[in-house]
Amino acid sequence: MVTPEQVREALKEVFDPEIPVSIVDLGLVYDIKVDPEDVVHVTMTLTTPGCGMAQQIAFQAKDKAKSVPGVKDAKVTVVWEPPWDASKMSDDARKKLGMA
């Protein structure tokens, strides 16, 4: 059975093209669920609602989630509530961006 942790690890390979940090470390991934049919449901946000790369990042997240062995399909939902802020970033992301 596929686990949310496996999907989260795969999503660490998806980067916001404008920021050299993964969407996971940026705190953009809010939730990962795997249903009984091994379909992954990712709820995520972006750093700003006007992000021009929104579709590309969501597509990459879907593609990476689908690459996890056992995943039948993936659905990515981009939400704006709660809004993202820098407090959601991992310590590693803060260090990479010179914020720690």
Number of C-alpha atoms within 10 A of each C-alpha: 10 19 16 16 11 12 24 20 14 18 24 17 14 22 18 19 11 8 12 13 21 19 25 22 19 26 20 23 23 15 12 18 18 18 13 9 12 17 18 25 20 25 17 22 24 23 17 12 13 8 12 9 13 17 11 12 20 21 15 18 27 21 18 19 28 20 16 19 11 13 19 14 17 19 17 20 12 18 15 12 8 8 12 21 13 13 10 16 18 15 14 14 22 17 10 13 12 8 10 9
